[in-house]
Amino acid sequence: MKFSTKGTVYTLSSKQKLPISVDEAWEFLSSPKNLKIITPDYMSFDILSGANKPMFAGQIIQYIVTPILGIKTNWVTEITHVLDKQYFVDEQRFGPYALWHHKHFIKEIPGGVEMEDVIDYKIPFGFLGRLFHPIIVKPKLTEIFNYRTKKLEELFGSFK
């Protein structure tokens, strides 16, 4: 997992290899309902609407999540781009970030798939938000993506 900064926009990049087919990876990752499975339980992740159909560009999904201090947060994302079995993009329309643009890539490799997440995000509250990034936001995102890595390996096995 890597973090980088360009001005006030942060980027998180994460790659994971799994010993499954592109079809299996796509079936799991492109279903919004499965996001709850790969999100830590303490975040109380609940989908309110929009996850009742297979993923499509223009899909709006509404969640409630409790990321820190028991504070419930509404989050609305739009699936803006979908290329079957290759990638999809979700963008926050309402929620805790000033910007959230999350690209999910899947590619076939010998023995399985490589999944890559690239998230460009911006913290609200200007200077104050930037102060809290290394203390709260970056560690929280690291924790969430480490959980996802572990959970996906539990579900699909480790890449050899």
C-alpha positions as CSV (number, residue, x, y, z in Angstrom):
1,M,0.0,0.0,0.0
2,K,1.3,3.4,-0.9
3,F,0.2,6.9,-0.1
4,S,1.2,10.0,-2.0
5,T,0.2,13.7,-2.0
6,K,-0.2,16.2,-4.9
7,G,-1.1,19.5,-3.3
8,T,-4.1,18.8,-1.1
9,V,-5.2,15.6,-2.9
10,Y,-4.0,12.4,-1.5
11,T,-3.6,9.1,-3.3
12,L,-3.8,5.6,-1.9
13,S,-2.6,2.7,-4.1
14,S,-3.0,-0.9,-3.2
15,K,-2.4,-4.1,-5.1
16,Q,-3.4,-7.7,-4.2
17,K,-3.0,-11.0,-6.0
18,L,-5.5,-13.8,-5.5
19,P,-5.5,-17.3,-6.9
20,I,-8.9,-17.0,-8.6
21,S,-10.2,-16.3,-12.1
22,V,-11.1,-12.9,-13.5
23,D,-14.7,-14.1,-13.6
24,E,-14.7,-15.0,-9.9
25,A,-13.0,-11.7,-8.9
26,W,-15.4,-9.7,-11.0
27,E,-18.5,-11.4,-9.7
28,F,-17.4,-10.7,-6.1
29,L,-16.0,-7.2,-6.4
30,S,-18.6,-5.8,-8.7
31,S,-21.5,-6.6,-6.3
32,P,-22.0,-3.7,-4.0
33,K,-23.5,-6.1,-1.5
34,N,-20.1,-7.7,-0.9
35,L,-18.6,-4.4,0.3
36,K,-20.0,-5.1,3.8
37,I,-18.1,-8.5,3.9
38,I,-14.7,-6.8,3.3
39,T,-15.4,-3.8,5.7
40,P,-14.5,-4.1,9.4
41,D,-17.5,-4.9,11.5
42,Y,-16.9,-2.0,13.9
43,M,-17.7,0.4,11.0
44,S,-21.4,-0.8,11.0
45,F,-21.5,-0.6,7.2
46,D,-25.0,-0.8,6.0
47,I,-26.3,-0.3,2.4
48,L,-29.5,1.8,2.4
49,S,-30.3,1.6,-1.3
50,G,-28.9,1.0,-4.8
51,A,-27.4,-2.4,-4.4
52,N,-30.3,-4.5,-5.7
53,K,-29.0,-4.7,-9.3
54,P,-25.7,-5.7,-10.9
55,M,-23.3,-2.8,-11.2
56,F,-23.8,-0.3,-14.0
57,A,-22.5,3.2,-14.8
58,G,-24.8,5.7,-13.2
59,Q,-25.7,3.5,-10.3
60,I,-26.2,5.4,-7.0
61,I,-25.6,3.6,-3.8
62,Q,-26.4,5.0,-0.4
63,Y,-24.7,3.7,2.8
64,I,-24.4,4.5,6.5
65,V,-21.0,3.9,8.0
66,T,-19.5,4.6,11.4
67,P,-15.8,5.2,10.7
68,I,-14.6,6.8,13.9
69,L,-15.8,7.6,17.4
70,G,-19.2,5.9,16.8
71,I,-20.3,8.8,14.6
72,K,-22.7,7.6,11.9
73,T,-22.0,9.1,8.5
74,N,-24.2,9.0,5.4
75,W,-22.2,8.2,2.2
76,V,-23.6,8.3,-1.3
77,T,-21.5,7.0,-4.2
78,E,-22.0,6.8,-7.9
79,I,-20.6,4.1,-10.1
80,T,-19.3,6.3,-13.0
81,H,-17.5,3.9,-15.2
82,V,-17.7,0.1,-15.7
83,L,-15.7,-2.0,-18.2
84,D,-16.8,-5.6,-17.7
85,K,-14.2,-7.8,-15.9
86,Q,-11.6,-5.0,-16.2
87,Y,-12.4,-2.0,-14.0
88,F,-15.0,0.2,-12.4
89,V,-14.9,3.6,-10.7
90,D,-16.9,4.9,-7.8
91,E,-17.1,8.5,-6.8
92,Q,-18.5,10.0,-3.7
93,R,-21.5,12.3,-4.3
94,F,-22.1,13.0,-0.6
95,G,-20.1,12.0,2.4
96,P,-17.1,12.6,4.6
97,Y,-14.6,13.5,2.0
98,A,-14.2,16.7,-0.1
99,L,-13.2,14.4,-2.9
100,W,-13.3,10.6,-3.3
101,H,-12.5,9.0,-6.6
102,H,-11.9,5.2,-6.3
103,K,-10.7,3.1,-9.3
104,H,-10.8,-0.7,-9.1
105,F,-8.7,-2.6,-11.7
106,I,-8.7,-6.4,-12.2
107,K,-6.3,-8.1,-14.5
108,E,-5.4,-11.7,-15.2
109,I,-1.9,-12.9,-14.3
110,P,-0.4,-16.4,-14.3
111,G,-2.1,-18.3,-11.5
112,G,-4.8,-15.8,-10.7
113,V,-5.7,-12.1,-10.8
114,E,-4.1,-8.9,-9.6
115,M,-6.5,-6.4,-8.2
116,E,-5.4,-2.8,-7.9
117,D,-7.2,0.1,-6.0
118,V,-6.3,3.7,-6.7
119,I,-8.1,6.3,-4.6
120,D,-7.7,10.0,-5.0
121,Y,-9.2,11.8,-2.1
122,K,-9.3,15.2,-0.4
123,I,-10.0,15.9,3.3
124,P,-12.5,18.6,4.1
125,F,-11.8,21.5,6.5
126,G,-8.7,22.9,4.8
127,F,-5.6,23.2,6.9
128,L,-7.3,21.5,9.9
129,G,-8.3,18.5,7.8
130,R,-4.7,18.3,6.5
131,L,-3.5,18.2,10.1
132,F,-5.7,15.3,10.9
133,H,-4.8,13.3,7.8
134,P,-1.6,11.6,9.3
135,I,-3.2,11.2,12.7
136,I,-6.7,9.8,11.8
137,V,-7.5,9.5,8.1
138,K,-4.3,7.8,6.8
139,P,-4.1,5.2,9.7
140,K,-7.9,4.5,9.3
141,L,-7.6,3.9,5.5
142,T,-4.5,1.7,6.1
143,E,-6.5,-0.3,8.7
144,I,-9.5,-0.7,6.4
145,F,-7.4,-1.9,3.4
146,N,-5.3,-4.2,5.5
147,Y,-8.6,-5.8,6.7
148,R,-9.8,-6.1,3.1
149,T,-6.5,-7.8,2.1
150,K,-6.8,-10.3,4.9
151,K,-10.6,-10.9,4.4
152,L,-10.1,-11.5,0.6
153,E,-7.3,-14.0,1.4
154,E,-9.6,-15.8,3.9
155,L,-12.4,-16.0,1.2
156,F,-10.3,-16.9,-1.8
157,G,-6.9,-18.1,-0.6
158,S,-3.4,-16.7,-0.7
159,F,-1.5,-16.2,-3.9
160,K,1.6,-18.4,-4.2
